[in-house]
């Protein structure tokens, strides 16, 4: 058997990757943690390492910040809404695509097309579509409710502005759920489905009792991944509504961005980011424990 390479060789071989990870991930993250316990802003006229340490002041400030709490609640509602709708739409599309029909490959290609577009492009498209003179009012709604559709100003009311964000996200990210669900359902052994059919099970029973239980792990992974991505939503709100009217569609990512870049309160933004990270870790860990580890 070939001899194992010396320990020093292994260390040198992984040194470039370790340097890259430390430079790109670990060092900036450590600096952000340190900044969260300071009171520092570029406008203070001092270097960040010279700023005074304030302990947990920034974290206590975030807990009493109504705008932060509201943005966090709004983002949570947004995430739960889009992930739930995208999951069921993706699962339905995947189930439909399991069958053989003419033009199936073209249908799959069209279905996943929105996923290939940058979010900035999608946000711009939907921003133009939902203008009072856009195709949503002039074509779709005008055919249903008549001339009154031209007087619908989607971005001037909090509820309708929020709905436009949901629609844009659902349009772009339902294909993500579709791809995972379609791959999972396609991988279900045909012999199990055929055995259930021989026993007289209906299509719904086969889907509910055979297919879904077998793809449960992939469903959980898809929900977690999509939930994490949806919670970071920034592009749609920034381009389509600007967080408005007022701050009624402002997400937590947008508020942290404004705090750090527009208000130059870097330490406070770092503290809010750490709090969000801690919340996400706790929620995801609880989610994984409940669905994968509970009862083992």
C-alpha beads as a LAMMPS data file, in Angstrom:
LAMMPS data file: protein, C-alpha beads

296 atoms
295 bonds

1 atom types
1 bond types

-500.0 500.0 xlo xhi
-500.0 500.0 ylo yhi
-500.0 500.0 zlo zhi

Masses

1 110.0

Atoms # bond

1 1 1 0.000 0.000 0.000
2 1 1 1.275 3.520 -0.771
3 1 1 2.548 5.472 2.189
4 1 1 0.478 8.295 3.540
5 1 1 1.844 11.753 2.736
6 1 1 3.521 13.547 5.628
7 1 1 1.339 15.777 7.767
8 1 1 3.285 18.834 6.610
9 1 1 2.424 18.090 2.970
10 1 1 -1.295 17.915 3.811
11 1 1 -1.060 21.228 5.627
12 1 1 0.722 22.938 2.742
13 1 1 -1.747 21.488 0.222
14 1 1 -4.721 22.976 2.062
15 1 1 -2.988 26.230 3.007
16 1 1 -4.230 28.256 -0.023
17 1 1 -7.840 27.228 0.650
18 1 1 -7.499 28.039 4.355
19 1 1 -6.046 31.453 3.555
20 1 1 -8.878 32.155 1.105
21 1 1 -11.565 31.083 3.597
22 1 1 -10.036 33.184 6.362
23 1 1 -9.689 36.213 4.104
24 1 1 -13.152 35.998 2.542
25 1 1 -15.303 34.558 5.324
26 1 1 -13.821 34.242 8.780
27 1 1 -11.954 37.530 9.126
28 1 1 -14.819 39.779 7.899
29 1 1 -17.260 37.847 10.076
30 1 1 -15.019 38.280 13.122
31 1 1 -14.760 42.012 12.405
32 1 1 -18.540 42.264 12.137
33 1 1 -18.942 40.576 15.524
34 1 1 -16.460 43.004 17.039
35 1 1 -18.196 46.010 15.464
36 1 1 -21.524 44.933 16.946
37 1 1 -20.152 45.650 20.437
38 1 1 -18.814 49.088 19.540
39 1 1 -20.256 52.500 18.907
40 1 1 -18.760 53.369 15.546
41 1 1 -19.752 55.171 12.399
42 1 1 -17.518 56.418 9.571
43 1 1 -18.940 59.876 10.291
44 1 1 -17.307 59.835 13.749
45 1 1 -13.919 60.605 12.211
46 1 1 -12.046 57.688 13.816
47 1 1 -10.945 54.199 12.818
48 1 1 -13.181 51.340 13.832
49 1 1 -10.539 49.787 16.055
50 1 1 -10.388 53.047 18.019
51 1 1 -14.128 53.185 18.684
52 1 1 -15.402 52.777 22.282
53 1 1 -16.839 49.436 23.361
54 1 1 -20.482 49.689 24.415
55 1 1 -21.228 46.043 25.170
56 1 1 -24.810 44.957 24.525
57 1 1 -26.146 48.464 23.907
58 1 1 -26.720 47.920 20.186
59 1 1 -28.596 44.658 20.811
60 1 1 -30.822 46.270 23.448
61 1 1 -31.472 49.121 21.042
62 1 1 -32.602 46.658 18.351
63 1 1 -35.055 44.982 20.731
64 1 1 -36.664 48.366 21.343
65 1 1 -36.577 49.485 17.717
66 1 1 -40.154 49.349 16.428
67 1 1 -39.028 49.755 12.823
68 1 1 -36.665 46.773 13.117
69 1 1 -39.287 44.574 14.786
70 1 1 -41.883 45.532 12.173
71 1 1 -39.484 44.847 9.302
72 1 1 -38.590 41.488 10.860
73 1 1 -42.264 40.546 11.256
74 1 1 -43.048 41.652 7.709
75 1 1 -40.144 39.650 6.324
76 1 1 -41.269 36.572 8.253
77 1 1 -44.814 36.877 6.866
78 1 1 -43.387 37.366 3.388
79 1 1 -41.137 34.304 3.710
80 1 1 -43.858 32.001 5.019
81 1 1 -46.291 33.189 2.322
82 1 1 -44.048 32.788 -0.711
83 1 1 -42.449 29.522 0.411
84 1 1 -45.834 27.937 1.117
85 1 1 -47.357 29.007 -2.193
86 1 1 -44.237 28.116 -4.187
87 1 1 -44.073 24.682 -2.585
88 1 1 -47.639 23.726 -3.445
89 1 1 -47.417 25.194 -6.957
90 1 1 -44.086 23.455 -7.557
91 1 1 -45.439 20.155 -6.244
92 1 1 -48.535 20.434 -8.442
93 1 1 -46.466 21.218 -11.532
94 1 1 -44.089 18.353 -10.754
95 1 1 -46.977 15.921 -10.445
96 1 1 -48.420 17.097 -13.766
97 1 1 -45.047 16.764 -15.479
98 1 1 -44.665 13.154 -14.338
99 1 1 -47.055 12.076 -17.054
100 1 1 -46.069 11.658 -20.684
101 1 1 -47.550 14.129 -23.145
102 1 1 -46.612 15.908 -26.332
103 1 1 -44.325 18.882 -25.757
104 1 1 -43.246 17.803 -22.269
105 1 1 -39.627 18.888 -22.747
106 1 1 -40.696 22.300 -24.012
107 1 1 -43.095 22.688 -21.102
108 1 1 -40.351 21.909 -18.588
109 1 1 -37.993 24.357 -20.292
110 1 1 -40.606 27.132 -20.188
111 1 1 -41.405 26.354 -16.551
112 1 1 -37.817 26.754 -15.349
113 1 1 -37.072 29.814 -17.496
114 1 1 -37.893 32.419 -14.785
115 1 1 -35.269 30.860 -12.532
116 1 1 -32.547 31.805 -15.018
117 1 1 -33.268 35.542 -14.845
118 1 1 -31.453 37.817 -12.368
119 1 1 -33.772 39.090 -9.594
120 1 1 -32.985 42.663 -10.649
121 1 1 -34.383 41.981 -14.114
122 1 1 -37.486 40.283 -12.704
123 1 1 -38.086 43.152 -10.280
124 1 1 -37.802 45.704 -13.091
125 1 1 -40.187 43.739 -15.303
126 1 1 -42.831 43.448 -12.597
127 1 1 -42.380 47.073 -11.608
128 1 1 -43.299 48.079 -15.156
129 1 1 -46.094 45.510 -15.403
130 1 1 -47.862 46.827 -12.305
131 1 1 -47.769 50.485 -13.272
132 1 1 -51.207 52.035 -13.780
133 1 1 -50.480 52.106 -17.529
134 1 1 -48.891 48.643 -17.521
135 1 1 -50.201 45.376 -18.982
136 1 1 -51.682 44.128 -15.685
137 1 1 -54.159 47.020 -15.606
138 1 1 -54.518 47.625 -19.328
139 1 1 -54.827 44.018 -20.484
140 1 1 -55.694 41.556 -17.732
141 1 1 -57.753 43.552 -15.246
142 1 1 -59.316 45.812 -17.847
143 1 1 -60.838 42.757 -19.506
144 1 1 -62.360 41.755 -16.147
145 1 1 -63.443 44.973 -14.433
146 1 1 -63.340 47.464 -17.282
147 1 1 -62.030 51.031 -17.204
148 1 1 -61.769 51.019 -13.389
149 1 1 -58.607 48.924 -13.719
150 1 1 -56.739 51.967 -15.038
151 1 1 -57.230 53.685 -11.684
152 1 1 -55.519 50.937 -9.659
153 1 1 -52.192 52.254 -8.362
154 1 1 -50.474 49.167 -7.019
155 1 1 -47.482 50.849 -5.408
156 1 1 -49.377 53.590 -3.556
157 1 1 -51.105 51.292 -1.057
158 1 1 -49.258 49.038 1.429
159 1 1 -51.396 45.944 0.780
160 1 1 -51.258 46.029 -3.008
161 1 1 -47.563 46.944 -3.012
162 1 1 -46.855 43.928 -0.793
163 1 1 -48.890 41.716 -3.116
164 1 1 -46.771 42.763 -6.117
165 1 1 -43.653 41.627 -4.252
166 1 1 -45.255 38.269 -3.517
167 1 1 -46.260 37.779 -7.152
168 1 1 -42.779 38.604 -8.456
169 1 1 -41.130 36.207 -6.018
170 1 1 -43.615 33.399 -6.680
171 1 1 -43.197 33.778 -10.447
172 1 1 -39.429 33.503 -10.287
173 1 1 -38.915 30.916 -7.542
174 1 1 -41.727 28.417 -8.097
175 1 1 -39.488 26.725 -10.722
176 1 1 -36.932 26.080 -7.967
177 1 1 -39.485 24.092 -6.000
178 1 1 -40.674 22.444 -9.198
179 1 1 -37.182 21.191 -10.072
180 1 1 -36.602 19.658 -6.653
181 1 1 -40.071 18.107 -6.437
182 1 1 -39.918 16.809 -10.010
183 1 1 -36.500 15.231 -9.441
184 1 1 -37.680 13.666 -6.190
185 1 1 -40.938 12.292 -7.592
186 1 1 -39.152 10.949 -10.662
187 1 1 -36.757 9.041 -8.411
188 1 1 -39.534 7.140 -6.604
189 1 1 -39.149 3.454 -7.584
190 1 1 -41.727 2.524 -10.179
191 1 1 -42.162 -0.931 -8.672
192 1 1 -43.708 0.610 -5.544
193 1 1 -46.162 2.646 -7.615
194 1 1 -47.019 -0.353 -9.776
195 1 1 -47.544 -2.520 -6.685
196 1 1 -49.964 0.043 -5.259
197 1 1 -51.826 0.181 -8.582
198 1 1 -52.154 -3.611 -8.620
199 1 1 -53.659 -3.461 -5.124
200 1 1 -56.282 -1.037 -6.461
201 1 1 -55.015 2.200 -4.910
202 1 1 -56.227 5.408 -6.532
203 1 1 -53.849 7.974 -8.009
204 1 1 -54.415 10.289 -5.039
205 1 1 -53.761 7.482 -2.543
206 1 1 -50.560 6.519 -4.333
207 1 1 -49.405 10.121 -4.323
208 1 1 -50.312 10.700 -0.662
209 1 1 -49.297 7.339 0.821
210 1 1 -46.407 6.262 -1.413
211 1 1 -44.745 9.155 -3.204
212 1 1 -44.874 11.935 -0.591
213 1 1 -43.492 9.912 2.356
214 1 1 -40.543 8.800 0.238
215 1 1 -39.583 12.341 -0.779
216 1 1 -40.093 13.907 2.679
217 1 1 -36.344 14.540 3.280
218 1 1 -36.041 16.423 -0.009
219 1 1 -39.171 18.423 0.778
220 1 1 -37.625 19.548 4.078
221 1 1 -34.364 20.489 2.359
222 1 1 -36.229 22.448 -0.315
223 1 1 -38.292 24.333 2.271
224 1 1 -35.233 25.221 4.347
225 1 1 -33.168 26.375 1.369
226 1 1 -35.984 28.395 -0.134
227 1 1 -36.916 29.853 3.226
228 1 1 -33.366 31.049 3.842
229 1 1 -33.223 32.623 0.404
230 1 1 -36.651 34.274 0.694
231 1 1 -35.815 35.743 4.100
232 1 1 -32.906 37.655 2.534
233 1 1 -35.214 39.326 0.012
234 1 1 -33.905 42.732 -0.982
235 1 1 -33.974 43.118 -4.764
236 1 1 -37.736 43.143 -5.327
237 1 1 -38.515 45.580 -2.525
238 1 1 -35.618 47.883 -3.374
239 1 1 -36.506 48.175 -7.066
240 1 1 -40.281 47.778 -7.116
241 1 1 -41.435 49.673 -4.021
242 1 1 -38.310 51.185 -2.462
243 1 1 -39.704 49.930 0.839
244 1 1 -42.748 52.142 0.448
245 1 1 -45.160 53.622 0.591
246 1 1 -43.281 54.962 3.572
247 1 1 -41.681 51.900 5.145
248 1 1 -44.683 49.579 4.756
249 1 1 -42.867 47.110 2.463
250 1 1 -39.422 47.504 3.982
251 1 1 -37.760 44.142 4.639
252 1 1 -35.242 43.520 7.382
253 1 1 -32.432 43.292 4.805
254 1 1 -33.387 46.687 3.409
255 1 1 -33.536 48.243 6.880
256 1 1 -30.089 46.904 7.752
257 1 1 -28.782 48.189 4.421
258 1 1 -30.208 51.643 5.061
259 1 1 -28.840 51.676 8.603
260 1 1 -25.339 50.775 7.438
261 1 1 -25.075 52.650 4.139
262 1 1 -27.498 55.582 4.307
263 1 1 -27.403 56.298 8.045
264 1 1 -23.747 55.104 8.393
265 1 1 -24.517 53.384 11.705
266 1 1 -22.271 50.397 11.072
267 1 1 -22.192 49.050 14.614
268 1 1 -25.968 49.005 14.943
269 1 1 -26.325 47.310 11.546
270 1 1 -23.782 44.680 12.585
271 1 1 -25.694 44.009 15.809
272 1 1 -28.979 43.584 13.923
273 1 1 -27.273 41.238 11.441
274 1 1 -25.963 39.067 14.271
275 1 1 -29.389 38.913 15.864
276 1 1 -30.934 37.823 12.563
277 1 1 -28.222 35.188 12.129
278 1 1 -28.861 33.815 15.622
279 1 1 -32.627 33.690 14.986
280 1 1 -32.160 31.858 11.676
281 1 1 -29.802 29.312 13.257
282 1 1 -32.286 28.585 16.052
283 1 1 -35.276 28.250 13.683
284 1 1 -33.453 26.036 11.168
285 1 1 -32.001 23.871 13.935
286 1 1 -35.439 23.403 15.493
287 1 1 -36.893 22.632 12.060
288 1 1 -34.260 19.962 11.389
289 1 1 -34.637 18.457 14.863
290 1 1 -38.410 18.189 14.545
291 1 1 -38.453 16.571 11.116
292 1 1 -35.226 14.506 11.158
293 1 1 -34.088 13.805 14.701
294 1 1 -37.247 13.683 16.792
295 1 1 -38.217 10.154 17.752
296 1 1 -34.938 8.534 16.770

Bonds

1 1 1 2
2 1 2 3
3 1 3 4
4 1 4 5
5 1 5 6
6 1 6 7
7 1 7 8
8 1 8 9
9 1 9 10
10 1 10 11
11 1 11 12
12 1 12 13
13 1 13 14
14 1 14 15
15 1 15 16
16 1 16 17
17 1 17 18
18 1 18 19
19 1 19 20
20 1 20 21
21 1 21 22
22 1 22 23
23 1 23 24
24 1 24 25
25 1 25 26
26 1 26 27
27 1 27 28
28 1 28 29
29 1 29 30
30 1 30 31
31 1 31 32
32 1 32 33
33 1 33 34
34 1 34 35
35 1 35 36
36 1 36 37
37 1 37 38
38 1 38 39
39 1 39 40
40 1 40 41
41 1 41 42
42 1 42 43
43 1 43 44
44 1 44 45
45 1 45 46
46 1 46 47
47 1 47 48
48 1 48 49
49 1 49 50
50 1 50 51
51 1 51 52
52 1 52 53
53 1 53 54
54 1 54 55
55 1 55 56
56 1 56 57
57 1 57 58
58 1 58 59
59 1 59 60
60 1 60 61
61 1 61 62
62 1 62 63
63 1 63 64
64 1 64 65
65 1 65 66
66 1 66 67
67 1 67 68
68 1 68 69
69 1 69 70
70 1 70 71
71 1 71 72
72 1 72 73
73 1 73 74
74 1 74 75
75 1 75 76
76 1 76 77
77 1 77 78
78 1 78 79
79 1 79 80
80 1 80 81
81 1 81 82
82 1 82 83
83 1 83 84
84 1 84 85
85 1 85 86
86 1 86 87
87 1 87 88
88 1 88 89
89 1 89 90
90 1 90 91
91 1 91 92
92 1 92 93
93 1 93 94
94 1 94 95
95 1 95 96
96 1 96 97
97 1 97 98
98 1 98 99
99 1 99 100
100 1 100 101
101 1 101 102
102 1 102 103
103 1 103 104
104 1 104 105
105 1 105 106
106 1 106 107
107 1 107 108
108 1 108 109
109 1 109 110
110 1 110 111
111 1 111 112
112 1 112 113
113 1 113 114
114 1 114 115
115 1 115 116
116 1 116 117
117 1 117 118
118 1 118 119
119 1 119 120
120 1 120 121
121 1 121 122
122 1 122 123
123 1 123 124
124 1 124 125
125 1 125 126
126 1 126 127
127 1 127 128
128 1 128 129
129 1 129 130
130 1 130 131
131 1 131 132
132 1 132 133
133 1 133 134
134 1 134 135
135 1 135 136
136 1 136 137
137 1 137 138
138 1 138 139
139 1 139 140
140 1 140 141
141 1 141 142
142 1 142 143
143 1 143 144
144 1 144 145
145 1 145 146
146 1 146 147
147 1 147 148
148 1 148 149
149 1 149 150
150 1 150 151
151 1 151 152
152 1 152 153
153 1 153 154
154 1 154 155
155 1 155 156
156 1 156 157
157 1 157 158
158 1 158 159
159 1 159 160
160 1 160 161
161 1 161 162
162 1 162 163
163 1 163 164
164 1 164 165
165 1 165 166
166 1 166 167
167 1 167 168
168 1 168 169
169 1 169 170
170 1 170 171
171 1 171 172
172 1 172 173
173 1 173 174
174 1 174 175
175 1 175 176
176 1 176 177
177 1 177 178
178 1 178 179
179 1 179 180
180 1 180 181
181 1 181 182
182 1 182 183
183 1 183 184
184 1 184 185
185 1 185 186
186 1 186 187
187 1 187 188
188 1 188 189
189 1 189 190
190 1 190 191
191 1 191 192
192 1 192 193
193 1 193 194
194 1 194 195
195 1 195 196
196 1 196 197
197 1 197 198
198 1 198 199
199 1 199 200
200 1 200 201
201 1 201 202
202 1 202 203
203 1 203 204
204 1 204 205
205 1 205 206
206 1 206 207
207 1 207 208
208 1 208 209
209 1 209 210
210 1 210 211
211 1 211 212
212 1 212 213
213 1 213 214
214 1 214 215
215 1 215 216
216 1 216 217
217 1 217 218
218 1 218 219
219 1 219 220
220 1 220 221
221 1 221 222
222 1 222 223
223 1 223 224
224 1 224 225
225 1 225 226
226 1 226 227
227 1 227 228
228 1 228 229
229 1 229 230
230 1 230 231
231 1 231 232
232 1 232 233
233 1 233 234
234 1 234 235
235 1 235 236
236 1 236 237
237 1 237 238
238 1 238 239
239 1 239 240
240 1 240 241
241 1 241 242
242 1 242 243
243 1 243 244
244 1 244 245
245 1 245 246
246 1 246 247
247 1 247 248
248 1 248 249
249 1 249 250
250 1 250 251
251 1 251 252
252 1 252 253
253 1 253 254
254 1 254 255
255 1 255 256
256 1 256 257
257 1 257 258
258 1 258 259
259 1 259 260
260 1 260 261
261 1 261 262
262 1 262 263
263 1 263 264
264 1 264 265
265 1 265 266
266 1 266 267
267 1 267 268
268 1 268 269
269 1 269 270
270 1 270 271
271 1 271 272
272 1 272 273
273 1 273 274
274 1 274 275
275 1 275 276
276 1 276 277
277 1 277 278
278 1 278 279
279 1 279 280
280 1 280 281
281 1 281 282
282 1 282 283
283 1 283 284
284 1 284 285
285 1 285 286
286 1 286 287
287 1 287 288
288 1 288 289
289 1 289 290
290 1 290 291
291 1 291 292
292 1 292 293
293 1 293 294
294 1 294 295
295 1 295 296
